[in-house]
Amino acid sequence: MSHPVRARQPIRAAVGDTHPAREIGPLTQTDIVRFAGAGGDFNPLHHDPEFVRSSGFPGVISMGQLQAGMLAGWLSDWLGVEHLREFEVRFVAPVFLGDVLRLSGEIVAVDGPGPASAAAPVTESVAEIALSVRRGDDTVVRASAKAVVASS
C-alpha cells in the first residue's frame, strides 16, 4: 500500500523573521571523508595533510559543498524543501578540521502576495532569505535563497 507524501503548508513569514541558529561541529575528518565518499570529491586538500601543507594551508580543509549542504538542510528544516525556489552560495573562507560552525538566516524581503487558488489555498508570497555560516566572528559562507511563504 502506498502512502502519499503530503507537503506542509508554507510558513507565515515577514521581514526580520529568523529561525533558531544551528551549531555544527567541531568538524572531524570523518565528516569530511563521509561527504567525499557521497559526493566523489577526493581532492587531496580534504584528506592528505602533507599535500595540504605543501599547498600552503595550515590544515585539511572541508569541501565547500559540505557547508552548503549543511546550510541547505537547515533552511529546508525551517521553510520546507518543497517551498524552496532558489539557493545561491558563495564560499568566503576555508573551513578546517575542528571548526565549529553556526548556521543562521533572516528573511530580508517578502514579495507578493499572489492570489489564493485551489492548488494554493493559502495566499502565498516569495521570501528572500539572507544566510550565513560563521566560524566564531568570521563568515565562511554567504548565501541567499528564495522560498514560498504564506503572507502574514
Beta strands, then each sheet from edge to edge (+ up, - down):
strand 1: 12-13
strand 2: 22-24
strand 3: 84-91
strand 4: 101-111
strand 5: 124-135
strand 6: 138-151
sheet 1: 1+ 6+ 3-
sheet 2: 1+ 6+ 5- 4+ 2-
end
